[in-house]
Amino acid sequence: MIYAEDIDGNSIHIDYAVKGNTYYFRYEDKEYEIIVAHGDKYRKHYKTKRGEDIDVNIIFHKDCQKYLKENKVVNVENLTITCDKVLLEAEAARYIKAKIPDYSMRPDCLFLDSDGKIMCIVEVNVTHAKDYKDIEKIKQYKIPTIELTYGKQKDNYQQPIRTEWLYFREEESCEIEIRKRIRSGNISIQKASLSYNKTREYIRTFNARVRPSRTIEQLTEQIEFVTNRIRFIDACIQKALV
């Protein structure tokens, strides 16, 4: 166990834990008292105060979440996404529901920018990936969503073995161009802004380029998706300008 909480619910990494203090591990409606101990080679670690057993999958899942909350960064497809705030599970669900009333999921992590706008959801896959029904829901809500998959050893909460988009996969030319430049390491803010402006132009000319057979509902859905993507790219660009 790498992270525990103090009495006020603040997340405390083992490196900053004080021997003799009581910490807590909270999961759903359960609360475990945790203390600092020294193991082999005097390496500190957390252990349960009363000897209760906690599922190792739950511990590792929480460590991954709290690492993301502490560092506020995730890497996917050679793109580094940095946010200003991370909300976890119930708090994240309440935040989204306030904006999308019919939202009915419980995301692992929600990334927000400095204005409180949603950048993306990050799901932590320790024991099982999101199934087809979950992915369909994610697409329905149109929030960019990344899934981090970890290995069976559960010994590195900092490094997933695979990262992938669950939503936000459409291969529009502007997005591909930005990703290629980022991947090559030669992207400039000016060029990224140019690509961003091209995507805005895509929206302005959208009605002239769609198939006449499409319904109003389909057009609205596609426009909402592109608008959401622009908001996401813009947040990345603004973060890079700081």
TORKOL-4160 file (C-alpha; in steps of 0.2 Angstrom, whole numbers, padded with zeros to 4 digits, m for minus):
242
<pt num="1" X="0000" Y="0000" Z="0000"/>
<pt num="2" X="0008" Y="0017" Z="m0006"/>
<pt num="3" X="m0006" Y="0029" Z="m0001"/>
<pt num="4" X="m0017" Y="0031" Z="0014"/>
<pt num="5" X="m0027" Y="0045" Z="0021"/>
<pt num="6" X="m0026" Y="0056" Z="0037"/>
<pt num="7" X="m0040" Y="0060" Z="0048"/>
<pt num="8" X="m0046" Y="0074" Z="0037"/>
<pt num="9" X="m0046" Y="0063" Z="0021"/>
<pt num="10" X="m0030" Y="0070" Z="0013"/>
<pt num="11" X="m0020" Y="0057" Z="0003"/>
<pt num="12" X="m0003" Y="0054" Z="0011"/>
<pt num="13" X="0011" Y="0045" Z="0001"/>
<pt num="14" X="0021" Y="0033" Z="0011"/>
<pt num="15" X="0036" Y="0043" Z="0009"/>
<pt num="16" X="0028" Y="0057" Z="0019"/>
<pt num="17" X="0019" Y="0047" Z="0032"/>
<pt num="18" X="0025" Y="0048" Z="0050"/>
<pt num="19" X="0029" Y="0033" Z="0061"/>
<pt num="20" X="0017" Y="0032" Z="0076"/>
<pt num="21" X="0003" Y="0041" Z="0067"/>
<pt num="22" X="m0014" Y="0033" Z="0063"/>
<pt num="23" X="m0019" Y="0034" Z="0045"/>
<pt num="24" X="m0034" Y="0027" Z="0036"/>
<pt num="25" X="m0039" Y="0016" Z="0021"/>
<pt num="26" X="m0057" Y="0020" Z="0016"/>
<pt num="27" X="m0067" Y="0009" Z="0003"/>
<pt num="28" X="m0085" Y="0011" Z="0000"/>
<pt num="29" X="m0093" Y="0010" Z="0018"/>
<pt num="30" X="m0078" Y="0002" Z="0026"/>
<pt num="31" X="m0063" Y="0011" Z="0035"/>
<pt num="32" X="m0047" Y="0003" Z="0040"/>
<pt num="33" X="m0035" Y="0010" Z="0053"/>
<pt num="34" X="m0017" Y="0010" Z="0045"/>
<pt num="35" X="0000" Y="0012" Z="0053"/>
<pt num="36" X="0017" Y="0015" Z="0046"/>
<pt num="37" X="0029" Y="0000" Z="0048"/>
<pt num="38" X="0047" Y="m0003" Z="0043"/>
<pt num="39" X="0051" Y="m0019" Z="0033"/>
<pt num="40" X="0066" Y="m0026" Z="0025"/>
<pt num="41" X="0080" Y="m0014" Z="0023"/>
<pt num="42" X="0070" Y="m0001" Z="0033"/>
<pt num="43" X="0059" Y="0003" Z="0019"/>
<pt num="44" X="0043" Y="0011" Z="0026"/>
<pt num="45" X="0026" Y="0003" Z="0021"/>
<pt num="46" X="0008" Y="0004" Z="0027"/>
<pt num="47" X="m0001" Y="m0010" Z="0036"/>
<pt num="48" X="m0017" Y="m0013" Z="0044"/>
<pt num="49" X="m0018" Y="m0008" Z="0063"/>
<pt num="50" X="m0030" Y="m0022" Z="0068"/>
<pt num="51" X="m0024" Y="m0035" Z="0056"/>
<pt num="52" X="m0038" Y="m0035" Z="0044"/>
<pt num="53" X="m0035" Y="m0041" Z="0026"/>
<pt num="54" X="m0038" Y="m0029" Z="0012"/>
<pt num="55" X="m0040" Y="m0036" Z="m0006"/>
<pt num="56" X="m0024" Y="m0032" Z="m0015"/>
<pt num="57" X="m0033" Y="m0027" Z="m0031"/>
<pt num="58" X="m0043" Y="m0014" Z="m0021"/>
<pt num="59" X="m0027" Y="m0007" Z="m0014"/>
<pt num="60" X="m0018" Y="m0006" Z="m0030"/>
<pt num="61" X="m0033" Y="0002" Z="m0039"/>
<pt num="62" X="m0033" Y="0015" Z="m0025"/>
<pt num="63" X="m0015" Y="0018" Z="m0027"/>
<pt num="64" X="m0016" Y="0021" Z="m0046"/>
<pt num="65" X="m0031" Y="0033" Z="m0043"/>
<pt num="66" X="m0022" Y="0043" Z="m0030"/>
<pt num="67" X="m0006" Y="0044" Z="m0040"/>
<pt num="68" X="m0016" Y="0051" Z="m0054"/>
<pt num="69" X="m0024" Y="0064" Z="m0042"/>
<pt num="70" X="m0007" Y="0069" Z="m0035"/>
<pt num="71" X="0002" Y="0071" Z="m0051"/>
<pt num="72" X="m0013" Y="0077" Z="m0062"/>
<pt num="73" X="m0005" Y="0070" Z="m0078"/>
<pt num="74" X="m0009" Y="0055" Z="m0090"/>
<pt num="75" X="0000" Y="0050" Z="m0106"/>
<pt num="76" X="m0009" Y="0042" Z="m0121"/>
<pt num="77" X="m0003" Y="0040" Z="m0139"/>
<pt num="78" X="0012" Y="0050" Z="m0135"/>
<pt num="79" X="0001" Y="0065" Z="m0130"/>
<pt num="80" X="0004" Y="0071" Z="m0112"/>
<pt num="81" X="m0012" Y="0078" Z="m0104"/>
<pt num="82" X="m0010" Y="0089" Z="m0089"/>
<pt num="83" X="m0024" Y="0095" Z="m0079"/>
<pt num="84" X="m0027" Y="0107" Z="m0064"/>
<pt num="85" X="m0038" Y="0096" Z="m0053"/>
<pt num="86" X="m0043" Y="0077" Z="m0052"/>
<pt num="87" X="m0059" Y="0071" Z="m0044"/>
<pt num="88" X="m0062" Y="0053" Z="m0040"/>
<pt num="89" X="m0077" Y="0042" Z="m0041"/>
<pt num="90" X="m0092" Y="0048" Z="m0031"/>
<pt num="91" X="m0086" Y="0066" Z="m0032"/>
<pt num="92" X="m0082" Y="0065" Z="m0050"/>
<pt num="93" X="m0099" Y="0057" Z="m0054"/>
<pt num="94" X="m0108" Y="0071" Z="m0044"/>
<pt num="95" X="m0098" Y="0084" Z="m0054"/>
<pt num="96" X="m0103" Y="0077" Z="m0071"/>
<pt num="97" X="m0121" Y="0074" Z="m0066"/>
<pt num="98" X="m0123" Y="0092" Z="m0062"/>
<pt num="99" X="m0118" Y="0096" Z="m0080"/>
<pt num="100" X="m0126" Y="0080" Z="m0088"/>
<pt num="101" X="m0142" Y="0076" Z="m0078"/>
<pt num="102" X="m0144" Y="0058" Z="m0085"/>
<pt num="103" X="m0126" Y="0053" Z="m0081"/>
<pt num="104" X="m0126" Y="0037" Z="m0072"/>
<pt num="105" X="m0108" Y="0031" Z="m0071"/>
<pt num="106" X="m0095" Y="0031" Z="m0058"/>
<pt num="107" X="m0078" Y="0036" Z="m0066"/>
<pt num="108" X="m0062" Y="0032" Z="m0058"/>
<pt num="109" X="m0054" Y="0049" Z="m0062"/>
<pt num="110" X="m0060" Y="0065" Z="m0069"/>
<pt num="111" X="m0048" Y="0078" Z="m0076"/>
<pt num="112" X="m0053" Y="0097" Z="m0075"/>
<pt num="113" X="m0044" Y="0112" Z="m0082"/>
<pt num="114" X="m0041" Y="0128" Z="m0072"/>
<pt num="115" X="m0059" Y="0134" Z="m0077"/>
<pt num="116" X="m0067" Y="0118" Z="m0070"/>
<pt num="117" X="m0071" Y="0112" Z="m0088"/>
<pt num="118" X="m0070" Y="0093" Z="m0091"/>
<pt num="119" X="m0055" Y="0088" Z="m0100"/>
<pt num="120" X="m0057" Y="0069" Z="m0100"/>
<pt num="121" X="m0061" Y="0054" Z="m0089"/>
<pt num="122" X="m0047" Y="0042" Z="m0085"/>
<pt num="123" X="m0052" Y="0024" Z="m0080"/>
<pt num="124" X="m0041" Y="0012" Z="m0071"/>
<pt num="125" X="m0041" Y="m0006" Z="m0077"/>
<pt num="126" X="m0034" Y="m0018" Z="m0063"/>
<pt num="127" X="m0045" Y="m0033" Z="m0064"/>
<pt num="128" X="m0056" Y="m0030" Z="m0079"/>
<pt num="129" X="m0058" Y="m0018" Z="m0094"/>
<pt num="130" X="m0074" Y="m0008" Z="m0098"/>
<pt num="131" X="m0086" Y="m0019" Z="m0106"/>
<pt num="132" X="m0097" Y="m0016" Z="m0122"/>
<pt num="133" X="m0111" Y="m0008" Z="m0112"/>
<pt num="134" X="m0100" Y="0004" Z="m0103"/>
<pt num="135" X="m0091" Y="0009" Z="m0119"/>
<pt num="136" X="m0108" Y="0013" Z="m0127"/>
<pt num="137" X="m0113" Y="0023" Z="m0112"/>
<pt num="138" X="m0096" Y="0033" Z="m0113"/>
<pt num="139" X="m0100" Y="0036" Z="m0131"/>
<pt num="140" X="m0117" Y="0043" Z="m0127"/>
<pt num="141" X="m0110" Y="0055" Z="m0114"/>
<pt num="142" X="m0097" Y="0061" Z="m0127"/>
<pt num="143" X="m0083" Y="0064" Z="m0113"/>
<pt num="144" X="m0066" Y="0060" Z="m0119"/>
<pt num="145" X="m0061" Y="0044" Z="m0110"/>
<pt num="146" X="m0045" Y="0035" Z="m0108"/>
<pt num="147" X="m0042" Y="0018" Z="m0100"/>
<pt num="148" X="m0026" Y="0013" Z="m0092"/>
<pt num="149" X="m0023" Y="m0006" Z="m0091"/>
<pt num="150" X="m0010" Y="m0013" Z="m0078"/>
<pt num="151" X="m0002" Y="m0030" Z="m0077"/>
<pt num="152" X="m0005" Y="m0044" Z="m0066"/>
<pt num="153" X="0010" Y="m0041" Z="m0054"/>
<pt num="154" X="0002" Y="m0025" Z="m0048"/>
<pt num="155" X="0019" Y="m0018" Z="m0043"/>
<pt num="156" X="0020" Y="m0002" Z="m0053"/>
<pt num="157" X="0005" Y="0010" Z="m0050"/>
<pt num="158" X="0015" Y="0023" Z="m0060"/>
<pt num="159" X="0016" Y="0014" Z="m0077"/>
<pt num="160" X="0002" Y="0005" Z="m0085"/>
<pt num="161" X="0006" Y="m0008" Z="m0098"/>
<pt num="162" X="m0007" Y="m0001" Z="m0110"/>
<pt num="163" X="m0016" Y="0016" Z="m0113"/>
<pt num="164" X="m0030" Y="0018" Z="m0125"/>
<pt num="165" X="m0045" Y="0030" Z="m0129"/>
<pt num="166" X="m0062" Y="0022" Z="m0126"/>
<pt num="167" X="m0070" Y="0038" Z="m0134"/>
<pt num="168" X="m0062" Y="0051" Z="m0144"/>
<pt num="169" X="m0055" Y="0039" Z="m0158"/>
<pt num="170" X="m0061" Y="0047" Z="m0174"/>
<pt num="171" X="m0047" Y="0050" Z="m0186"/>
<pt num="172" X="m0051" Y="0068" Z="m0192"/>
<pt num="173" X="m0036" Y="0075" Z="m0202"/>
<pt num="174" X="m0033" Y="0090" Z="m0190"/>
<pt num="175" X="m0032" Y="0078" Z="m0175"/>
<pt num="176" X="m0020" Y="0066" Z="m0184"/>
<pt num="177" X="m0009" Y="0081" Z="m0189"/>
<pt num="178" X="m0007" Y="0087" Z="m0171"/>
<pt num="179" X="m0004" Y="0069" Z="m0165"/>
<pt num="180" X="0010" Y="0067" Z="m0178"/>
<pt num="181" X="0018" Y="0083" Z="m0173"/>
<pt num="182" X="0018" Y="0079" Z="m0155"/>
<pt num="183" X="0024" Y="0061" Z="m0158"/>
<pt num="184" X="0039" Y="0068" Z="m0168"/>
<pt num="185" X="0043" Y="0080" Z="m0154"/>
<pt num="186" X="0044" Y="0095" Z="m0166"/>
<pt num="187" X="0027" Y="0103" Z="m0163"/>
<pt num="188" X="0026" Y="0121" Z="m0159"/>
<pt num="189" X="0012" Y="0130" Z="m0150"/>
<pt num="190" X="0010" Y="0141" Z="m0166"/>
<pt num="191" X="0007" Y="0125" Z="m0177"/>
<pt num="192" X="m0004" Y="0117" Z="m0164"/>
<pt num="193" X="m0015" Y="0133" Z="m0164"/>
<pt num="194" X="m0015" Y="0132" Z="m0183"/>
<pt num="195" X="m0022" Y="0115" Z="m0182"/>
<pt num="196" X="m0034" Y="0120" Z="m0169"/>
<pt num="197" X="m0041" Y="0134" Z="m0180"/>
<pt num="198" X="m0043" Y="0122" Z="m0195"/>
<pt num="199" X="m0054" Y="0111" Z="m0184"/>
<pt num="200" X="m0064" Y="0127" Z="m0180"/>
<pt num="201" X="m0066" Y="0130" Z="m0198"/>
<pt num="202" X="m0072" Y="0112" Z="m0200"/>
<pt num="203" X="m0087" Y="0116" Z="m0189"/>
<pt num="204" X="m0091" Y="0132" Z="m0199"/>
<pt num="205" X="m0091" Y="0122" Z="m0215"/>
<pt num="206" X="m0099" Y="0106" Z="m0208"/>
<pt num="207" X="m0116" Y="0109" Z="m0215"/>
<pt num="208" X="m0110" Y="0111" Z="m0233"/>
<pt num="209" X="m0100" Y="0094" Z="m0232"/>
<pt num="210" X="m0112" Y="0082" Z="m0224"/>
<pt num="211" X="m0122" Y="0069" Z="m0234"/>
<pt num="212" X="m0140" Y="0076" Z="m0237"/>
<pt num="213" X="m0147" Y="0060" Z="m0231"/>
<pt num="214" X="m0141" Y="0063" Z="m0213"/>
<pt num="215" X="m0155" Y="0067" Z="m0200"/>
<pt num="216" X="m0154" Y="0083" Z="m0189"/>
<pt num="217" X="m0151" Y="0072" Z="m0174"/>
<pt num="218" X="m0136" Y="0064" Z="m0182"/>
<pt num="219" X="m0129" Y="0081" Z="m0187"/>
<pt num="220" X="m0132" Y="0088" Z="m0170"/>
<pt num="221" X="m0122" Y="0073" Z="m0162"/>
<pt num="222" X="m0108" Y="0075" Z="m0174"/>
<pt num="223" X="m0106" Y="0094" Z="m0171"/>
<pt num="224" X="m0107" Y="0091" Z="m0152"/>
<pt num="225" X="m0093" Y="0078" Z="m0154"/>
<pt num="226" X="m0082" Y="0090" Z="m0164"/>
<pt num="227" X="m0085" Y="0104" Z="m0152"/>
<pt num="228" X="m0080" Y="0093" Z="m0137"/>
<pt num="229" X="m0064" Y="0088" Z="m0146"/>
<pt num="230" X="m0060" Y="0107" Z="m0149"/>
<pt num="231" X="m0063" Y="0111" Z="m0131"/>
<pt num="232" X="m0051" Y="0097" Z="m0126"/>
<pt num="233" X="m0037" Y="0102" Z="m0139"/>
<pt num="234" X="m0039" Y="0120" Z="m0133"/>
<pt num="235" X="m0037" Y="0115" Z="m0115"/>
<pt num="236" X="m0021" Y="0106" Z="m0120"/>
<pt num="237" X="m0014" Y="0121" Z="m0130"/>
<pt num="238" X="m0018" Y="0133" Z="m0116"/>
<pt num="239" X="m0009" Y="0122" Z="m0103"/>
<pt num="240" X="0006" Y="0121" Z="m0114"/>
<pt num="241" X="0006" Y="0140" Z="m0115"/>
<pt num="242" X="0008" Y="0142" Z="m0097"/>
